[in-house]
Amino acid sequence: MTWGDVDWTNNRPHIRRHKTDTRFYMLIYEYLRPLLERLRAAVQVTVSRTNHLMQSICTHDV
């Protein structure tokens, strides 16, 4: 999942299933959104729509 997969307006990321190449949506829990926003702000300089979220989480201390 990349930063570009997160729909901040509707509060949900979309995930692509590799086997079927279909997308499904999840909700961002209320308590998780502030953490994701802080992380996105911390890496804003290097974030593009193709940067992976987990890579950002592992390389930045939020």
Secondary structure, DSSP 4 states (H G I P E B T S, - for coil): -BGGGEETTTTEEEEE-TTT--EEE-PPPTTTHHHHHHHHHHTTTT--TTSBHHHHHHH---
